[in-house]
Every structure is written in C-alpha cells, then in structure tokens.
Amino acid sequence: MEKRSGILEGVCISGGEPTLQPDLEDFIRKVRSLGLKIKLDTNGSRPDILKDLCQKGLIDYVAMDVKAAPSEYARVCGLSAEGSDFFAPYAESVAFLKQSGIDHEFRTTLVKGLHTRKSMQELAAFLSGAAAWYLQSYEESSDVISLLEHGPGTFSGFSSPELNEFLSIAQEHVPAAVLRGVG
C-alpha cells in the first residue's frame, strides 16, 4: 500500500466480518497514516465496535448488509430458533448509521426462497429514512455455503419484474433505493 499510496484513494475492509478482528483498529490506523480513506463492509453484528471506529473518525464510509426483515433475520441467517434478542445488535447498527452523519449504505441480496413481498414490506418500513439502500439479486454459485447445506435449486434469483416489484416496495419507505448489479 505504501508503494501505491499516491495512486490509491482508499481501502475497503471486508471479510468475513472485519469487526471480529482484534487488531482492526490498529490496521485502520496504519492504513490511514498513508493518507488513505477507509470503507468498512460489515454485517452490523458488533455495533459497539462500529460506533467506536466511527466516533474516532477512523471510517469514511460504511456498507452494511441487511439480510432480511427483522422478524425473519435469525431464520435467514440459518438459525432454527429465533431468539428475541438476535436482531438487536443489527437494529442498533442500522439506527446508529442512520443518525451518525457517516456516509453509508445498506444493501440486501434478494433470494427467492428467503424473501417475500410481505418480508420486503417489513424490511422497507424498518429501513425507512435510510439515505441509500441497494437491492442486489442472488446469483447461484457452487461456492455458496447454503448451496452445500441445502442442495441445488433451493435458492434462486428473482426475475427482473419481481426485482422491480421489490424495488417499488422499498422506494415507498426509502425513495433512494435502487437495484444494483441487475442487468
């Protein structure tokens, strides 16, 4: 990075989940010492770390995956029993980002077999007021863990008309919502 510090503008830190790394703050400080901006890709599961890094001025942009409607979050994450507190850290991260002043986006990968019109309405209401929400279409891949666990054909992407219907639902609460990577 030192060799490219005059060429690069910033670094995206992603994962797995980067907030699980015990030396994340030290790494970010080293990268920032090179004059580079930091984008953090997170699932929002560790709001205390997210808040701390942002409040210390170490993060320039956050992209947070929001996997599903609050009532379905545990199930979509592969947990059979939904604990009442499971979604709490994710909700805390969303609330923090929406009021933080930090540039951010939310993104949801839409998967047939996991997302429905009803769940999209709940998720859109939850993200109401967000500045940016990107809806992405699931694409089948032999590298997807769920494919290995559930077998081929369990999940698939939505058609273009279905994605546009989800977008319309999203835009009722988040006017800036857009489809990303859909061609």
C-alpha positions in Angstrom: 0.0 0.0 0.0 2.9 2.4 0.7 4.0 2.0 -2.9 0.5 2.8 -4.2 -0.4 5.5 -1.7 -0.1 8.1 -4.4 -2.4 6.1 -6.7 -5.0 4.7 -4.3 -7.6 6.8 -2.7 -8.8 4.3 -0.1 -9.1 0.8 1.1 -12.2 -1.4 1.6 -12.1 -3.6 4.6 -14.4 -6.6 4.2 -14.5 -10.1 5.4 -15.8 -12.5 6.7 -16.8 -10.0 9.3 -14.0 -7.5 9.8 -15.2 -6.3 13.2 -14.3 -9.8 14.6 -10.6 -9.0 14.0 -9.0 -7.9 17.3 -6.4 -5.7 15.6 -8.9 -3.9 13.3 -8.4 -0.5 14.8 -4.6 -0.8 14.6 -4.8 -1.9 11.0 -7.1 1.0 10.1 -4.7 3.5 11.8 -1.8 2.2 9.8 -3.8 2.5 6.5 -5.0 6.0 7.5 -1.4 7.0 8.2 -0.8 6.5 4.5 -3.4 9.1 3.7 -6.0 6.6 2.5 -9.7 6.6 3.2 -11.4 3.6 4.8 -14.6 1.9 3.7 -15.9 -0.8 6.1 -18.1 -3.6 4.8 -20.0 -5.1 7.8 -22.9 -7.2 8.7 -23.6 -4.9 11.7 -23.4 -7.7 14.3 -21.0 -5.7 16.5 -22.4 -2.2 16.9 -20.1 -1.2 19.7 -17.1 -1.7 17.5 -18.8 0.0 14.6 -19.7 3.0 16.7 -16.3 3.2 18.3 -14.4 3.3 15.0 -16.8 5.8 13.5 -16.8 8.1 16.5 -13.0 8.0 16.5 -13.1 9.3 12.9 -11.5 6.2 11.5 -14.1 5.2 9.0 -15.1 7.3 5.9 -17.9 5.0 4.6 -19.8 2.0 5.8 -21.6 -0.6 3.7 -23.9 -2.7 5.9 -25.6 -5.9 4.7 -29.1 -6.1 5.9 -30.1 -9.7 5.2 -33.8 -9.8 5.9 -36.8 -8.3 7.7 -36.3 -8.1 11.5 -38.8 -10.9 12.2 -37.0 -13.3 9.8 -33.4 -12.3 10.5 -32.4 -15.4 12.5 -34.1 -17.8 10.0 -32.4 -16.2 7.0 -29.1 -16.4 8.9 -29.6 -20.1 9.2 -30.7 -20.3 12.9 -33.6 -22.6 13.6 -34.8 -20.9 16.8 -35.3 -17.1 16.8 -34.2 -15.5 20.0 -35.9 -12.3 20.8 -32.6 -10.5 21.1 -31.0 -12.0 18.0 -31.8 -9.0 15.8 -30.9 -6.3 18.5 -27.3 -5.7 17.5 -28.2 -5.4 13.8 -31.0 -2.9 14.6 -28.6 -0.9 16.8 -26.1 -0.7 13.9 -28.8 0.4 11.5 -30.1 3.1 13.9 -26.6 4.3 14.6 -25.7 4.6 10.9 -28.9 6.4 10.0 -28.2 9.2 12.6 -24.4 9.2 12.6 -23.6 11.6 9.7 -21.1 8.9 8.4 -21.5 8.2 4.7 -23.1 4.8 4.4 -25.3 2.4 2.5 -27.5 -0.5 3.3 -27.6 -3.5 0.9 -29.8 -6.5 0.7 -29.3 -9.5 -1.6 -32.7 -10.8 -2.6 -33.1 -14.5 -2.6 -36.1 -16.5 -3.9 -36.8 -18.9 -1.1 -35.8 -16.4 1.6 -37.5 -13.1 0.7 -41.2 -12.4 0.1 -43.3 -9.4 -0.7 -44.5 -9.4 2.9 -41.0 -9.6 4.3 -39.8 -6.9 1.9 -42.6 -4.6 3.2 -41.4 -5.1 6.8 -37.8 -4.6 5.9 -38.6 -1.4 3.9 -40.5 0.0 6.9 -37.6 -0.9 9.2 -35.1 0.9 6.9 -37.4 3.9 6.4 -35.4 7.1 6.2 -32.2 5.5 5.0 -30.1 7.6 2.6 -29.1 4.7 0.4 -30.3 1.1 0.0 -29.1 -1.2 -2.7 -31.1 -4.3 -3.7 -29.0 -7.0 -5.3 -30.1 -10.2 -6.9 -28.9 -13.5 -5.7 -26.8 -15.4 -8.2 -26.4 -19.2 -7.9 -22.8 -20.3 -7.3 -21.1 -23.5 -6.4 -19.2 -21.6 -3.7 -22.3 -20.5 -1.8 -22.4 -22.2 1.6 -26.2 -22.5 1.6 -26.0 -24.5 -1.7 -23.8 -27.0 0.1 -26.1 -27.3 3.0 -29.5 -27.3 1.2 -28.7 -28.7 -2.2 -29.1 -27.2 -5.7 -32.3 -25.5 -6.6 -33.2 -24.5 -3.0 -32.5 -20.8 -3.6 -32.5 -18.8 -6.8 -32.6 -15.2 -8.0 -35.8 -13.3 -8.8 -36.9 -12.3 -12.3 -36.5 -8.7 -13.4 -40.2 -7.9 -12.9 -40.1 -9.4 -9.4 -37.0 -7.3 -8.6 -38.7 -4.2 -9.8 -41.7 -5.0 -7.6 -39.4 -5.3 -4.6 -37.8 -2.0 -5.6 -41.2 -0.3 -5.7 -41.9 -1.6 -2.2 -38.5 -0.4 -1.0 -39.0 3.0 -2.5 -42.2 3.5 -0.6 -40.0 4.0 2.6 -36.6 4.6 1.1 -37.0 6.7 -2.0 -33.3 6.5 -2.8 -33.4 2.6 -3.0 -32.1 1.2 -6.3 -31.3 -2.1 -7.9 -27.6 -2.8 -8.2 -25.9 -5.3 -10.5 -29.1 -6.2 -12.3 -28.8 -6.2 -16.0 
